[in-house]
Amino acid sequence: MTSLVVDNIGLLVTNIPELGEGPLGIVRDAALVIEGDRVAAIEQAGAAGDKRLDAGGRCVIPGFVDSHTHLVFAGDRADEFAARMSGRPYEAGGIRVTTEATRNASDAELRELTRRRRAEGLRAGITHIEIKSGYGLDIETERRLCEIAGEFTDDVTFMGGHLVPTEYEGRPNDYVELVCGEMLAACAPLAKWIDVFCERGAFDPEQSRAILEAGRRAGLGLRVHGNQLGPGPGVQLAVELGAASVDHCTYLEDGDIDALAGSDTVATFLPATDFSTRQPYPEARRAIDAGVNVAIATNTNPGSSNTTSMSFCIALAVRDMRMTMEEALAAGTLGGANALRRDDLGRLAPATRADAMILDSASYADLVYRPGVPLVAQTVVAGEVSP
Ligand code: NIG
């Protein structure tokens, strides 16, 4: 098997405290030895290998793991964003605008749009991604979205429970029945996860529970959109059902934090969404201090978070959510892996997938200290150096 050595690393973040200094397990003057698609060893700089990539004394970190995206969609909602910047509030109903555009797009168009977004994220250091359906809201389009998502990741989430589509207006329970029945049957073979938007204006707790339990019966893992637009039942439901992650968590009450802290459910924060929708930022400090496992993700979508920049999300988490740089970096790498229940991602240690990036900087601190600057010099995905 051919080996690749990423050599001359000034500061290597492993995310494994036992391997180095501090919570990020930092190793200085290091070499990352890769065999095939896996990390083989962490050694001192100067290690031998078939191929050598010189990090030039810069910082190397695990690739970002983006555990929440809606990458497959057509159209944009720039006008809605502009109106919001002039004072109009965010409303979940905008999902229907994207649904119409997505239903009308061909597979080839959707595939090309998704490819471009995925390439953009990769250039920004996202080496693994979760992708949800949810802009089809009919059987055939949801199936197409899951199929296209599966061409880009093995973490595909079926989200027929994103919003009640126009043709089911006034009959939400009929739509829930469709999601739990025929739509799930068509999509479950193409997905690993099921997600539901448990929020006023989307699905109430009973409807959300029905969708999640049907997904579980079909063999899918559970994810929940909860507590995005106000306090609500999403977090508690996610914890009760043992969901891998509850995402947004913009409005956390004491009971939500207590429930999360005693659970395996990761609270995934999506700060670019709170930025773009002018919501308050989640109280991450309070959650972390209470012992909640957290992640940060981009939530790439045309309505509430049209960005593929995890660095931007990390900078917001430090600036506006009072996370330390180390917590935020871990949340965008290891946290994302935990939210997807992947122990092969988000860390650099023997046997993990060789997903890493060389930053154009001596320290990961520049992700926050130099916000908006493209700092990813080179990415390695599954042992392959990306162009
Ligand atoms: O995670 N909350 C629901 N879904 C997306 C928003 C989708 C949209 O506005 O198009 C989210 O923010």
Residues whose N, C-alpha, C, O or C-beta is under 5 A from the ligand:
A	BS01	NIG	G94 I95 F197 H225 N299 N301 G303 S304
